[in-house]
Amino acid sequence: MAVRGKMEVEVDLESSAYQFYSFFRNTPHHLPKVCSDLHAGEIHEGEWVSGSSTRKWTYSVNSKKETFKEKVEFDDENKSVTHVGVEGDVFDYYKSYRATWQAVARGGGPAIAKMIIEYEKLDESMPHPVNYLDFMANVTKDIDAHLVKA
């Protein structure tokens, strides 16, 4: 029996939704300079700023170095970027893996970043991707702190 799931977390931003999304959209190659747990990024196909490009990232989750190869999808209208897993360490646990960041402006309050992971476990004994959601939240905080300083 396939075990599919969806996990979501939100983080308040000090930067605007536009600034946060623009960082992912226009300067993703700067992520390793800004994020302490993201070590390197390589473009394998397409351009850094083009939709459906293929990228490979090296990062640390729970002090363990991992890699993730992805196809990226941008939704400029909804200020969201989705990373569709193609290969990497996440596939030791999951049959499919999609991670989305969405920047949302809120009238009268801070913008928020929504992080969503949609996945299908290889089998029921595999963990839910809580550690990857925590990683995404940490990346969000690093980007936000960088944008506020700039």
URRAMO-V109689 format. One line per field, one symbol per residue. phi: phi as a letter, one per 20 degrees, with the letter a starting at -180 (. if undefined). A space follows every 10 residues. Layout:
phi = ???
This chain:
phi = .fddbbcbbc cfdefeffff fffffdcffe gffddfedeb ccedbndgee fmfdccddbc clmdfccbdc ddcdcffelc cddefdapff ffdcfbbcdc dcecfcfnbf fcdedcddbc ffbfffffeg ffffgffffg ffffffffff
